[in-house]
Amino acid sequence: MSWVCNVLVSFDIEDREALDAFNVWLVSEAPRRDGNPGRGVGRLGDLVGEDAQAWGGPKYPECRLWGGALNHADVDAIVARFGELSWRVPAAAQLFVMDQEQSYFRLWMIRDGRVRQYAPEPPSDDTAW
């Protein structure tokens, strides 16, 4: 059985190296949730590259956006690793996470040297955070 975690990362154009490092970690080192054996949970793909016409509207997106549906991902580890990366423009790095059985994305950003959840505020019934 799988457990899907939807992840989007938006970042400044200068931070492609940090995104690549994150992807390598996701594929080869990221821990799995609930003690599932092994390492690696999948990878993120470029959502703005050559298939940018998949977006609505008459224009091409002017952002860097990567996303993936990760399997058995340890969300706490993903958020922590995102915050540890060497972002050149950390204020522009954004992490959107929607774990399985959740109905909306959580937005994580780096401010004052640490990663924090910005939106929405964790509800009282959300035991994942």
N, CA, C and O atoms as a GROMACS GRO file, in nm:
protein
  516
    1MET      N    1   0.085  -0.117   0.000
    1MET     CA    2   0.000   0.000   0.000
    1MET      C    3   0.089   0.124   0.000
    1MET      O    4   0.195   0.125   0.063
    2SER      N    5   0.046   0.226  -0.070
    2SER     CA    6   0.126   0.349  -0.076
    2SER      C    7   0.067   0.456   0.015
    2SER      O    8  -0.047   0.447   0.060
    3TRP      N    9   0.146   0.557   0.039
    3TRP     CA   10   0.105   0.674   0.114
    3TRP      C   11   0.161   0.793   0.038
    3TRP      O   12   0.283   0.812   0.035
    4VAL      N   13   0.076   0.874  -0.023
    4VAL     CA   14   0.119   0.979  -0.115
    4VAL      C   15   0.128   1.114  -0.045
    4VAL      O   16   0.036   1.155   0.027
    5CYS      N   17   0.239   1.180  -0.066
    5CYS     CA   18   0.261   1.316  -0.015
    5CYS      C   19   0.287   1.406  -0.135
    5CYS      O   20   0.385   1.387  -0.208
    6ASN      N   21   0.200   1.504  -0.156
    6ASN     CA   22   0.214   1.600  -0.266
    6ASN      C   23   0.305   1.713  -0.221
    6ASN      O   24   0.283   1.774  -0.117
    7VAL      N   25   0.408   1.741  -0.301
    7VAL     CA   26   0.507   1.843  -0.266
    7VAL      C   27   0.530   1.935  -0.385
    7VAL      O   28   0.550   1.889  -0.498
    8LEU      N   29   0.529   2.065  -0.358
    8LEU     CA   30   0.564   2.167  -0.457
    8LEU      C   31   0.674   2.253  -0.396
    8LEU      O   32   0.671   2.283  -0.277
    9VAL      N   33   0.771   2.294  -0.478
    9VAL     CA   34   0.877   2.384  -0.433
    9VAL      C   35   0.888   2.497  -0.534
    9VAL      O   36   0.903   2.473  -0.654
   10SER      N   37   0.880   2.619  -0.485
   10SER     CA   38   0.901   2.739  -0.566
   10SER      C   39   1.028   2.806  -0.514
   10SER      O   40   1.052   2.809  -0.394
   11PHE      N   41   1.110   2.859  -0.606
   11PHE     CA   42   1.239   2.914  -0.565
   11PHE      C   43   1.288   3.016  -0.665
   11PHE      O   44   1.235   3.025  -0.776
   12ASP      N   45   1.389   3.092  -0.628
   12ASP     CA   46   1.451   3.191  -0.714
   12ASP      C   47   1.538   3.123  -0.819
   12ASP      O   48   1.592   3.015  -0.796
   13ILE      N   49   1.552   3.185  -0.933
   13ILE     CA   50   1.631   3.130  -1.044
   13ILE      C   51   1.775   3.098  -1.003
   13ILE      O   52   1.836   3.007  -1.060
   14GLU      N   53   1.830   3.170  -0.906
   14GLU     CA   54   1.967   3.147  -0.861
   14GLU      C   55   1.982   3.020  -0.778
   14GLU      O   56   2.094   2.981  -0.745
   15ASP      N   57   1.872   2.956  -0.744
   15ASP     CA   58   1.876   2.843  -0.649
   15ASP      C   59   1.853   2.706  -0.711
   15ASP      O   60   1.807   2.614  -0.643
   16ARG      N   61   1.884   2.692  -0.837
   16ARG     CA   62   1.867   2.561  -0.901
   16ARG      C   63   1.957   2.456  -0.835
   16ARG      O   64   1.915   2.340  -0.822
   17GLU      N   65   2.077   2.492  -0.792
   17GLU     CA   66   2.166   2.396  -0.726
   17GLU      C   67   2.104   2.342  -0.598
   17GLU      O   68   2.115   2.223  -0.569
   18ALA      N   69   2.041   2.429  -0.520
   18ALA     CA   70   1.976   2.384  -0.396
   18ALA      C   71   1.862   2.287  -0.428
   18ALA      O   72   1.845   2.186  -0.360
   19LEU      N   73   1.785   2.318  -0.531
   19LEU     CA   74   1.676   2.229  -0.571
   19LEU      C   75   1.731   2.095  -0.617
   19LEU      O   76   1.676   1.990  -0.582
   20ASP      N   77   1.839   2.096  -0.694
   20ASP     CA   78   1.899   1.971  -0.738
   20ASP      C   79   1.948   1.888  -0.620
   20ASP      O   80   1.932   1.766  -0.618
   21ALA      N   81   2.008   1.953  -0.522
   21ALA     CA   82   2.054   1.882  -0.401
   21ALA      C   83   1.935   1.821  -0.326
   21ALA      O   84   1.944   1.709  -0.275
   22PHE      N   85   1.826   1.894  -0.318
   22PHE     CA   86   1.704   1.845  -0.254
   22PHE      C   87   1.653   1.720  -0.327
   22PHE      O   88   1.616   1.621  -0.264
   23ASN      N   89   1.653   1.726  -0.459
   23ASN     CA   90   1.606   1.612  -0.539
   23ASN      C   91   1.694   1.489  -0.518
   23ASN      O   92   1.642   1.378  -0.505
   24VAL      N   93   1.826   1.507  -0.515
   24VAL     CA   94   1.917   1.394  -0.492
   24VAL      C   95   1.886   1.332  -0.356
   24VAL      O   96   1.881   1.209  -0.343
   25TRP      N   97   1.865   1.414  -0.255
   25TRP     CA   98   1.833   1.366  -0.120
   25TRP      C   99   1.701   1.290  -0.120
   25TRP      O  100   1.690   1.184  -0.059
   26LEU      N  101   1.599   1.346  -0.188
   26LEU     CA  102   1.468   1.279  -0.193
   26LEU      C  103   1.478   1.140  -0.255
   26LEU      O  104   1.415   1.046  -0.206
   27VAL      N  105   1.555   1.128  -0.361
   27VAL     CA  106   1.568   1.001  -0.433
   27VAL      C  107   1.648   0.898  -0.355
   27VAL      O  108   1.612   0.780  -0.352
   28SER      N  109   1.756   0.942  -0.291
   28SER     CA  110   1.849   0.843  -0.235
   28SER      C  111   1.858   0.835  -0.083
   28SER      O  112   1.897   0.731  -0.030
   29GLU      N  113   1.823   0.942  -0.013
   29GLU     CA  114   1.845   0.944   0.131
   29GLU      C  115   1.723   0.973   0.218
   29GLU      O  116   1.724   0.944   0.337
   30ALA      N  117   1.620   1.028   0.161
   30ALA     CA  118   1.504   1.069   0.241
   30ALA      C  119   1.446   0.950   0.317
   30ALA      O  120   1.420   0.845   0.258
   31PRO      N  121   1.425   0.966   0.447
   31PRO     CA  122   1.365   0.856   0.525
   31PRO      C  123   1.216   0.840   0.492
   31PRO      O  124   1.150   0.933   0.447
   32ARG      N  125   1.168   0.722   0.515
   32ARG     CA  126   1.027   0.693   0.493
   32ARG      C  127   0.950   0.700   0.624
   32ARG      O  128   1.006   0.678   0.731
   33ARG      N  129   0.825   0.731   0.613
   33ARG     CA  130   0.739   0.749   0.730
   33ARG      C  131   0.710   0.616   0.800
   33ARG      O  132   0.716   0.509   0.739
   34ASP      N  133   0.680   0.626   0.926
   34ASP     CA  134   0.632   0.514   1.007
   34ASP      C  135   0.722   0.390   1.002
   34ASP      O  136   0.674   0.277   1.007
   35GLY      N  137   0.852   0.412   0.993
   35GLY     CA  138   0.946   0.301   0.998
   35GLY      C  139   0.948   0.212   0.876
   35GLY      O  140   1.004   0.102   0.882
   36ASN      N  141   0.889   0.256   0.765
   36ASN     CA  142   0.896   0.176   0.642
   36ASN      C  143   1.042   0.159   0.603
   36ASN      O  144   1.118   0.256   0.608
   37PRO      N  145   1.083   0.038   0.565
   37PRO     CA  146   1.225   0.013   0.535
   37PRO      C  147   1.272   0.085   0.410
   37PRO      O  148   1.194   0.116   0.320
   38GLY      N  149   1.402   0.112   0.407
   38GLY     CA  150   1.464   0.171   0.289
   38GLY      C  151   1.473   0.322   0.298
   38GLY      O  152   1.429   0.385   0.394
   39ARG      N  153   1.532   0.376   0.195
   39ARG     CA  154   1.550   0.521   0.183
   39ARG      C  155   1.504   0.563   0.044
   39ARG      O  156   1.502   0.482  -0.049
   40GLY      N  157   1.468   0.689   0.031
   40GLY     CA  158   1.424   0.743  -0.097
   40GLY      C  159   1.273   0.737  -0.109
   40GLY      O  160   1.211   0.635  -0.079
   41VAL      N  161   1.214   0.849  -0.155
   41VAL     CA  162   1.068   0.858  -0.162
   41VAL      C  163   1.018   0.907  -0.297
   41VAL      O  164   0.898   0.920  -0.318
   42GLY      N  165   1.110   0.934  -0.390
   42GLY     CA  166   1.071   0.984  -0.521
   42GLY      C  167   1.147   1.110  -0.554
   42GLY      O  168   1.246   1.143  -0.488
   43ARG      N  169   1.101   1.181  -0.655
   43ARG     CA  170   1.169   1.303  -0.697
   43ARG      C  171   1.069   1.408  -0.739
   43ARG      O  172   0.950   1.380  -0.758
   44LEU      N  173   1.118   1.529  -0.752
   44LEU     CA  174   1.036   1.640  -0.801
   44LEU      C  175   1.068   1.663  -0.948
   44LEU      O  176   1.182   1.646  -0.991
   45GLY      N  177   0.967   1.702  -1.024
   45GLY     CA  178   0.985   1.733  -1.166
   45GLY      C  179   0.955   1.879  -1.193
   45GLY      O  180   0.881   1.943  -1.118
   46ASP      N  181   1.012   1.931  -1.299
   46ASP     CA  182   0.994   2.070  -1.341
   46ASP      C  183   0.853   2.088  -1.396
   46ASP      O  184   0.818   2.026  -1.496
   47LEU      N  185   0.773   2.171  -1.333
   47LEU     CA  186   0.634   2.194  -1.376
   47LEU      C  187   0.619   2.313  -1.469
   47LEU      O  188   0.509   2.341  -1.516
   48VAL      N  189   0.729   2.383  -1.496
   48VAL     CA  190   0.722   2.503  -1.580
   48VAL      C  191   0.803   2.487  -1.708
   48VAL      O  192   0.794   2.571  -1.797
   49GLY      N  193   0.882   2.383  -1.719
   49GLY     CA  194   0.970   2.363  -1.833
   49GLY      C  195   0.900   2.359  -1.966
   49GLY      O  196   0.820   2.448  -1.998
   50GLU      N  197   0.928   2.258  -2.045
   50GLU     CA  198   0.878   2.250  -2.182
   50GLU      C  199   0.726   2.238  -2.191
   50GLU      O  200   0.668   2.275  -2.293
   51ASP      N  201   0.662   2.187  -2.088
   51ASP     CA  202   0.516   2.169  -2.091
   51ASP      C  203   0.443   2.286  -2.025
   51ASP      O  204   0.336   2.267  -1.968
   52ALA      N  205   0.500   2.405  -2.033
   52ALA     CA  206   0.440   2.521  -1.967
   52ALA      C  207   0.304   2.556  -2.025
   52ALA      O  208   0.226   2.626  -1.960
   53GLN      N  209   0.273   2.508  -2.146
   53GLN     CA  210   0.142   2.537  -2.203
   53GLN      C  211   0.030   2.462  -2.132
   53GLN      O  212  -0.087   2.491  -2.156
   54ALA      N  213   0.064   2.368  -2.045
   54ALA     CA  214  -0.037   2.298  -1.968
   54ALA      C  215  -0.105   2.393  -1.868
   54ALA      O  216  -0.216   2.366  -1.822
   55TRP      N  217  -0.039   2.502  -1.836
   55TRP     CA  218  -0.097   2.602  -1.748
   55TRP      C  219  -0.204   2.679  -1.824
   55TRP      O  220  -0.195   2.695  -1.946
   56GLY      N  221  -0.305   2.726  -1.754
   56GLY     CA  222  -0.407   2.808  -1.817
   56GLY      C  223  -0.356   2.949  -1.843
   56GLY      O  224  -0.254   2.991  -1.789
   57GLY      N  225  -0.428   3.020  -1.926
   57GLY     CA  226  -0.394   3.159  -1.957
   57GLY      C  227  -0.312   3.171  -2.084
   57GLY      O  228  -0.256   3.072  -2.133
   58PRO      N  229  -0.303   3.291  -2.137
   58PRO     CA  230  -0.233   3.312  -2.264
   58PRO      C  231  -0.083   3.331  -2.250
   58PRO      O  232  -0.014   3.348  -2.351
   59LYS      N  233  -0.029   3.330  -2.129
   59LYS     CA  234   0.113   3.356  -2.106
   59LYS      C  235   0.182   3.233  -2.048
   59LYS      O  236   0.118   3.141  -1.998
   60TYR      N  237   0.316   3.233  -2.057
   60TYR     CA  238   0.395   3.130  -1.993
   60TYR      C  239   0.424   3.172  -1.849
   60TYR      O  240   0.442   3.290  -1.822
   61PRO      N  241   0.428   3.076  -1.755
   61PRO     CA  242   0.460   3.110  -1.615
   61PRO      C  243   0.600   3.171  -1.605
   61PRO      O  244   0.691   3.134  -1.679
   62GLU      N  245   0.614   3.263  -1.514
   62GLU     CA  246   0.744   3.326  -1.488
   62GLU      C  247   0.787   3.294  -1.346
   62GLU      O  248   0.813   3.384  -1.265
   63CYS      N  249   0.795   3.166  -1.316
   63CYS     CA  250   0.837   3.120  -1.184
   63CYS      C  251   0.909   2.987  -1.199
   63CYS      O  252   0.900   2.923  -1.304
   64ARG      N  253   0.978   2.947  -1.096
   64ARG     CA  254   1.040   2.816  -1.089
   64ARG      C  255   0.952   2.732  -0.997
   64ARG      O  256   0.940   2.763  -0.879
   65LEU      N  257   0.892   2.628  -1.050
   65LEU     CA  258   0.802   2.545  -0.971
   65LEU      C  259   0.828   2.399  -1.004
   65LEU      O  260   0.818   2.357  -1.120
   66TRP      N  261   0.861   2.323  -0.902
   66TRP     CA  262   0.885   2.180  -0.917
   66TRP      C  263   0.788   2.107  -0.825
   66TRP      O  264   0.753   2.158  -0.719
   67GLY      N  265   0.745   1.989  -0.865
   67GLY     CA  266   0.651   1.916  -0.783
   67GLY      C  267   0.662   1.766  -0.801
   67GLY      O  268   0.720   1.718  -0.899
   68GLY      N  269   0.606   1.694  -0.706
   68GLY     CA  270   0.606   1.550  -0.713
   68GLY      C  271   0.507   1.489  -0.617
   68GLY      O  272   0.467   1.552  -0.518
   69ALA      N  273   0.468   1.367  -0.647
   69ALA     CA  274   0.385   1.286  -0.558
   69ALA      C  275   0.478   1.182  -0.498
   69ALA      O  276   0.508   1.081  -0.562
   70LEU      N  277   0.521   1.206  -0.376
   70LEU     CA  278   0.620   1.121  -0.310
   70LEU      C  279   0.552   1.006  -0.237
   70LEU      O  280   0.438   1.019  -0.193
   71ASN      N  281   0.622   0.894  -0.223
   71ASN     CA  282   0.565   0.776  -0.162
   71ASN      C  283   0.627   0.747  -0.026
   71ASN      O  284   0.749   0.737  -0.013
   72HIS      N  285   0.543   0.736   0.075
   72HIS     CA  286   0.584   0.706   0.213
   72HIS      C  287   0.682   0.809   0.267
   72HIS      O  288   0.771   0.774   0.345
   73ALA      N  289   0.669   0.934   0.227
   73ALA     CA  290   0.762   1.039   0.269
   73ALA      C  291   0.740   1.078   0.415
   73ALA      O  292   0.626   1.092   0.460
   74ASP      N  293   0.848   1.096   0.486
   74ASP     CA  294   0.846   1.147   0.623
   74ASP      C  295   0.840   1.300   0.612
   74ASP      O  296   0.941   1.364   0.585
   75VAL      N  297   0.723   1.356   0.633
   75VAL     CA  298   0.702   1.499   0.612
   75VAL      C  299   0.793   1.584   0.700
   75VAL      O  300   0.849   1.682   0.653
   76ASP      N  301   0.808   1.547   0.825
   76ASP     CA  302   0.895   1.624   0.914
   76ASP      C  303   1.038   1.629   0.860
   76ASP      O  304   1.104   1.732   0.868
   77ALA      N  305   1.086   1.517   0.806
   77ALA     CA  306   1.221   1.512   0.751
   77ALA      C  307   1.232   1.597   0.625
   77ALA      O  308   1.334   1.663   0.603
   78ILE      N  309   1.128   1.597   0.542
   78ILE     CA  310   1.129   1.679   0.420
   78ILE      C  311   1.134   1.827   0.455
   78ILE      O  312   1.211   1.902   0.397
   79VAL      N  313   1.052   1.868   0.550
   79VAL     CA  314   1.050   2.009   0.592
   79VAL      C  315   1.186   2.047   0.650
   79VAL      O  316   1.240   2.153   0.618
   80ALA      N  317   1.241   1.963   0.735
   80ALA     CA  318   1.371   1.993   0.796
   80ALA      C  319   1.480   2.005   0.690
   80ALA      O  320   1.560   2.098   0.694
   81ARG      N  321   1.484   1.910   0.596
   81ARG     CA  322   1.587   1.914   0.491
   81ARG      C  323   1.572   2.039   0.405
   81ARG      O  324   1.672   2.101   0.370
   82PHE      N  325   1.451   2.075   0.370
   82PHE     CA  326   1.424   2.198   0.293
   82PHE      C  327   1.486   2.318   0.364
   82PHE      O  328   1.547   2.403   0.299
   83GLY      N  329   1.470   2.326   0.494
   83GLY     CA  330   1.523   2.437   0.572
   83GLY      C  331   1.675   2.436   0.584
   83GLY      O  332   1.735   2.541   0.609
   84GLU      N  333   1.737   2.320   0.568
   84GLU     CA  334   1.883   2.307   0.582
   84GLU      C  335   1.959   2.335   0.453
   84GLU      O  336   2.081   2.354   0.456
   85LEU      N  337   1.890   2.339   0.340
   85LEU     CA  338   1.959   2.357   0.212
   85LEU      C  339   2.025   2.494   0.203
   85LEU      O  340   1.984   2.589   0.270
   86SER      N  341   2.127   2.502   0.121
   86SER     CA  342   2.201   2.629   0.103
   86SER      C  343   2.135   2.713  -0.006
   86SER      O  344   2.185   2.724  -0.117
   87TRP      N  345   2.022   2.772   0.029
   87TRP     CA  346   1.951   2.859  -0.064
   87TRP      C  347   2.025   2.992  -0.075
   87TRP      O  348   2.060   3.051   0.027
   88ARG      N  349   2.050   3.038  -0.196
   88ARG     CA  350   2.112   3.171  -0.215
   88ARG      C  351   2.012   3.281  -0.182
   88ARG      O  352   2.049   3.387  -0.132
   89VAL      N  353   1.884   3.255  -0.212
   89VAL     CA  354   1.777   3.351  -0.182
   89VAL      C  355   1.673   3.278  -0.098
   89VAL      O  356   1.566   3.242  -0.148
   90PRO      N  357   1.704   3.255   0.030
   90PRO     CA  358   1.612   3.174   0.113
   90PRO      C  359   1.473   3.235   0.127
   90PRO      O  360   1.376   3.161   0.144
   91ALA      N  361   1.461   3.366   0.120
   91ALA     CA  362   1.330   3.429   0.134
   91ALA      C  363   1.236   3.393   0.019
   91ALA      O  364   1.115   3.402   0.034
   92ALA      N  365   1.291   3.352  -0.095
   92ALA     CA  366   1.209   3.317  -0.211
   92ALA      C  367   1.173   3.168  -0.213
   92ALA      O  368   1.085   3.128  -0.289
   93ALA      N  369   1.240   3.088  -0.132
   93ALA     CA  370   1.214   2.943  -0.132
   93ALA      C  371   1.084   2.914  -0.056
   93ALA      O  372   1.067   2.957   0.059
   94GLN      N  373   0.995   2.841  -0.121
   94GLN     CA  374   0.867   2.805  -0.061
   94GLN      C  375   0.843   2.656  -0.080
   94GLN      O  376   0.870   2.601  -0.186
   95LEU      N  377   0.793   2.592   0.024
   95LEU     CA  378   0.762   2.450   0.022
   95LEU      C  379   0.614   2.433   0.053
   95LEU      O  380   0.566   2.477   0.157
   96PHE      N  381   0.542   2.369  -0.039
   96PHE     CA  382   0.401   2.339  -0.021
   96PHE      C  383   0.388   2.189  -0.001
   96PHE      O  384   0.437   2.111  -0.083
   97VAL      N  385   0.322   2.147   0.106
   97VAL     CA  386   0.310   2.004   0.138
   97VAL      C  387   0.164   1.971   0.170
   97VAL      O  388   0.100   2.036   0.252
   98MET      N  389   0.113   1.867   0.102
   98MET     CA  390  -0.019   1.813   0.135
   98MET      C  391  -0.003   1.662   0.144
   98MET      O  392   0.008   1.594   0.042
   99ASP      N  393  -0.002   1.611   0.265
   99ASP     CA  394   0.013   1.468   0.288
   99ASP      C  395  -0.119   1.397   0.259
   99ASP      O  396  -0.225   1.459   0.254
  100GLN      N  397  -0.110   1.266   0.242
  100GLN     CA  398  -0.231   1.189   0.217
  100GLN      C  399  -0.331   1.210   0.331
  100GLN      O  400  -0.293   1.225   0.447
  101GLU      N  401  -0.457   1.212   0.295
  101GLU     CA  402  -0.568   1.233   0.388
  101GLU      C  403  -0.576   1.376   0.439
  101GLU      O  404  -0.653   1.404   0.531
  102GLN      N  405  -0.497   1.466   0.383
  102GLN     CA  406  -0.512   1.609   0.413
  102GLN      C  407  -0.582   1.673   0.294
  102GLN      O  408  -0.574   1.622   0.182
  103SER      N  409  -0.649   1.784   0.318
  103SER     CA  410  -0.730   1.844   0.210
  103SER      C  411  -0.678   1.978   0.162
  103SER      O  412  -0.742   2.043   0.079
  104TYR      N  413  -0.563   2.023   0.212
  104TYR     CA  414  -0.506   2.148   0.164
  104TYR      C  415  -0.356   2.148   0.187
  104TYR      O  416  -0.304   2.076   0.273
  105PHE      N  417  -0.286   2.231   0.109
  105PHE     CA  418  -0.141   2.244   0.123
  105PHE      C  419  -0.105   2.325   0.246
  105PHE      O  420  -0.178   2.416   0.286
  106ARG      N  421   0.009   2.292   0.304
  106ARG     CA  422   0.071   2.373   0.409
  106ARG      C  423   0.187   2.446   0.343
  106ARG      O  424   0.260   2.385   0.264
  107LEU      N  425   0.206   2.572   0.372
  107LEU     CA  426   0.314   2.652   0.314
  107LEU      C  427   0.424   2.673   0.417
  107LEU      O  428   0.399   2.723   0.526
  108TRP      N  429   0.545   2.633   0.380
  108TRP     CA  430   0.664   2.649   0.464
  108TRP      C  431   0.758   2.747   0.395
  108TRP      O  432   0.781   2.737   0.275
  109MET      N  433   0.814   2.841   0.471
  109MET     CA  434   0.909   2.938   0.419
  109MET      C  435   1.024   2.953   0.518
  109MET      O  436   1.012   2.919   0.635
  110ILE      N  437   1.136   3.004   0.467
  110ILE     CA  438   1.254   3.023   0.551
  110ILE      C  439   1.264   3.170   0.588
  110ILE      O  440   1.274   3.257   0.501
  111ARG      N  441   1.262   3.196   0.717
  111ARG     CA  442   1.274   3.333   0.768
  111ARG      C  443   1.365   3.330   0.889
  111ARG      O  444   1.355   3.241   0.974
  112ASP      N  445   1.454   3.429   0.898
  112ASP     CA  446   1.546   3.439   1.011
  112ASP      C  447   1.625   3.309   1.032
  112ASP      O  448   1.651   3.269   1.145
  113GLY      N  449   1.662   3.244   0.921
  113GLY     CA  450   1.746   3.126   0.929
  113GLY      C  451   1.678   2.996   0.966
  113GLY      O  452   1.745   2.896   0.989
  114ARG      N  453   1.546   2.997   0.973
  114ARG     CA  454   1.477   2.871   1.007
  114ARG      C  455   1.349   2.857   0.925
  114ARG      O  456   1.289   2.955   0.882
  115VAL      N  457   1.310   2.732   0.906
  115VAL     CA  458   1.190   2.704   0.828
  115VAL      C  459   1.068   2.710   0.922
  115VAL      O  460   1.070   2.656   1.032
  116ARG      N  461   0.963   2.779   0.874
  116ARG     CA  462   0.841   2.795   0.955
  116ARG      C  463   0.719   2.775   0.868
  116ARG      O  464   0.720   2.808   0.749
  117GLN      N  465   0.615   2.722   0.927
  117GLN     CA  466   0.488   2.710   0.855
  117GLN      C  467   0.420   2.846   0.858
  117GLN      O  468   0.399   2.904   0.965
  118TYR      N  469   0.385   2.896   0.740
  118TYR     CA  470   0.322   3.027   0.730
  118TYR      C  471   0.172   3.020   0.710
  118TYR      O  472   0.099   3.102   0.765
  119ALA      N  473   0.125   2.926   0.633
  119ALA     CA  474  -0.017   2.920   0.607
  119ALA      C  475  -0.057   2.777   0.576
  119ALA      O  476   0.022   2.701   0.520
  120PRO      N  477  -0.175   2.742   0.611
  120PRO     CA  478  -0.254   2.808   0.714
  120PRO      C  479  -0.199   2.774   0.851
  120PRO      O  480  -0.113   2.688   0.865
  121GLU      N  481  -0.249   2.842   0.949
  121GLU     CA  482  -0.211   2.805   1.086
  121GLU      C  483  -0.253   2.661   1.110
  121GLU      O  484  -0.361   2.621   1.066
  122PRO      N  485  -0.171   2.582   1.177
  122PRO     CA  486  -0.209   2.443   1.202
  122PRO      C  487  -0.340   2.437   1.282
  122PRO      O  488  -0.349   2.495   1.390
  123PRO      N  489  -0.442   2.368   1.227
  123PRO     CA  490  -0.569   2.358   1.300
  123PRO      C  491  -0.553   2.265   1.421
  123PRO      O  492  -0.461   2.183   1.426
  124SER      N  493  -0.641   2.278   1.515
  124SER     CA  494  -0.633   2.199   1.638
  124SER      C  495  -0.653   2.050   1.612
  124SER      O  496  -0.608   1.967   1.691
  125ASP      N  497  -0.719   2.013   1.502
  125ASP     CA  498  -0.744   1.872   1.474
  125ASP      C  499  -0.638   1.811   1.383
  125ASP      O  500  -0.652   1.695   1.343
  126ASP      N  501  -0.533   1.885   1.349
  126ASP     CA  502  -0.428   1.838   1.260
  126ASP      C  503  -0.315   1.779   1.342
  126ASP      O  504  -0.230   1.853   1.393
  127THR      N  505  -0.313   1.649   1.355
  127THR     CA  506  -0.213   1.585   1.439
  127THR      C  507  -0.079   1.565   1.370
  127THR      O  508   0.017   1.524   1.435
  128ALA      N  509  -0.070   1.592   1.238
  128ALA     CA  510   0.055   1.571   1.165
  128ALA      C  511   0.161   1.675   1.201
  128ALA      O  512   0.279   1.653   1.174
  129TRP      N  513   0.122   1.786   1.260
  129TRP     CA  514   0.220   1.891   1.290
  129TRP      C  515   0.222   1.915   1.437
  129TRP      O  516   0.298   2.000   1.485
   0.00000   0.00000   0.00000
